[in-house]
Amino acid sequence: MQQHHLEVKRTARYYTLGSLGEATKQVWFVLHGYGQLAQFFIKKFEAIAQDNTFVVAPEALSRFYLEGVSGRVGATWMTKEERPQEINDYVFYLNQLYDSVLKGHDNSQFQINILGFSQGNATALRWLNDGHIRCDRFVIWAGFFGNGVADVIDPNKLSSIPTTLVYGTQDEFLTKIDLNQYVADIQSAIPHLKVITFDGKHTVDKNALLQIV
């Protein structure tokens, strides 16, 4: 038996809030977590989608039923199967999205922010590590890196980028581990890391988001 790979055309879906124009001062690319869909995830950012802020929420390429073989659907950026190929596919997709969305606009006129939530963090950091995009600020929201941050990005590429870690003190995933060690591990790779916490679970909290913005 021999394994083969074939590159094929895919149609990706993404959602936006606001409009990108001369008044735009902030652009946010926000990457959802495991089992989520962009159309619902982007609603978490309605509070910041003002006249000068444009939000882009790409959706992962792989979708699945969350329970059984029907009902609610979620998406995932990757699994352990065909890991290198899936990473290459979503980085290529996100680069195309970035170029398409910003085409024809003077990027020097606005700040580009990248936010990853949960599984979206590893995806967003690998995307940044690829070197194709500009990022003026990075937000790690409830991200966990089992093999360390260096497993998904060269930490030196974050050295000049303001980076914030955000998590809820009642996060049902993070409370299973030592939170102090969790923060220390990320800070060891990103010494200039700013940390913001909120009293809540595994979600994008509106007040914490406004505090960052």
N, C-alpha and C positions, 0 to 999 in steps of 0.2 A: 504494500500500500504506500502511495506517495501523496504527500500533502501539497496543494497548490494554492496560490492566491491570485485573484483577479480584481483589479480596480473597476468599480462600477459607478454609475451616476446615482446620486441620492438627492431627494428633495427635502430640505430642512425647513423647519418652521421657527419663527421668532415673533415676538410681540414688542411693541413700543408704547411709551407714554410720552405725551408732549410732542413737540416738533423741533427739528434741528434747523436753526437759521441764524441770522445775524445777531439776535438777542441772546443766543445760547452761551452760557458761561460754564455749565457743568454737563458732562456726558457720563452716564453710568452704564456699564455693562454688568449685568447681574446674572449669575449662574446658579440655577436651582439645585436642590439636593436630590438624593435618591428617591425614586417613586413619585416625583412631583411633575407637574406640567407647567410650562411657561405662562400659559394664559391665566392661571390662578396665582402663581408665584409673583408675577409682576404687580398684582394688586397690592402687595405688601409695600409697594413703593409709591403709591398714589400720593402719600403725604409730602413727598419731595418733588413731585412732577409739577413744577411751577413754570412760568413763562421762560425762565432762563435755564431750565433743567430738562434734559432729554434722557430717557431711560430705555435701555435695550435689554430684552430678556431672551436669549437664545434657548432653544429646547434641545435636549439630548436626542441623538439619532435613533436610539433603541427604546421602543415602547413595549409595555407588557400589561396584562391584567393584574391588578393588585391582589385580587382574591379569586382563585379558580380560573375559569375560562370565559368569564363574562363580567360585566359591571364596570367599575371604575378602572381607569387606565393611568399608569404612571410612566415615567421615562427614566432611563439610567444612562450615565455617560460611558460606563464601561463595566465589565466584569473581569474576573481572572482569566476567562477564556479569550484567546487571541489578543492578549493585553497590548503588546507593542503595536499591532495593526489598528486596534481601536483608538489608541492614543494618537497615532498618526492621522487617523481619519478625522477625529474631532478637532485636532489642532489645525488641520487643513481647512475644515469647515469654518471654524471660528475666525481664522485669518481672512477667509473670503467674506465673511459677514462684516468684519471690521472694515475692510476695504470698501465694500459695497455701501455701507451705511455712511461712512465719512467722505466718500468720493465727492469732489466738487466743493468741499468746505475747507476753510483755512483752519487747520487744527491748532494753530498757535493762538487762536482766539478763545479757546475753552480748555478747561481741565478735563482730563480723561481719568475716570475712576473705575476700578475693577473690584467687584465684590463677589466672593464665592460663599455659598451657604452649604454647610455639611459636605456632601460628596462633591459639590461644585468647587470646593477649595482646591483640591488636588488638580482638578481639571483646569481651573483658572491659573494656577501657578505653573503648571506644565505649559500652558498657552503662553504665559509671559516669558517663560524660560526659552521658548522657541526663538525669541528675539525679533519677531516681525512687528509687534505692536508697541505703542508708547503707552506708558502708564504713569500717571502723576500721583496716584494714591491707591493703595491696595487695602482691602478690608477682608480679613479672615473671620468669617462668622460661623462659630460652632464647628470649626474644622478640626479633624483629628488626623495625625500623621503617625501611623504605627511604626514606620521605619525612619521617622524624623523628617523634617522639612527638606533636608538635602536630598531626599529620595525623589522629590518632585521638582525641585528647582535649585540651581546654584545660588546659595544665600547671598553671594556677592552681587547678584543682579537686583537684590532688594536694598542694598546698602544706601542708595541715594533716593529711595522711594519711601515716603511716609507710610507706615504700615500699622494697622490697628487690628487687634484681636478683640472680638466681641463674643460673649457667651452668656447664657442664662444660668443663674446659680442653681436652678432646679432642673437643668437640662437632663432628661432621662437617660441620655447616652453618656454624657460626661460625668455625671455623678457616680457612675460605676467605677471611675478611676480616681486617682489622687489629683485633685484640681490644681493644687500648688505645684506639683511636679509637671502637670500638663502645661501650665503657663511657663514654668522654668525651662522646659525642653524647647519650646518654641522661641523663647527669648535667647536661649543659647545660640540659636542660628540667626536670630534677628535682634541684636542687642538694642536697637532703637525702638523696639516694639512698644506701642501704646496699648494699654488694656482697659477695656470698658466692660463692665458687667451689669446685668439687670436681673431683677427678681422675676424669673419666668422660666419657661421650658425651652424645648428645641424648636424655636421659631424666630422669625424676624420681628423684633419688638419695635413698635412705632416710636416710642420715646427715645430708645437707644439709637435708632436710626437718625432721628432729628438731632440728637446730641452730636453725632458724627458729622452730619452735614453742616 
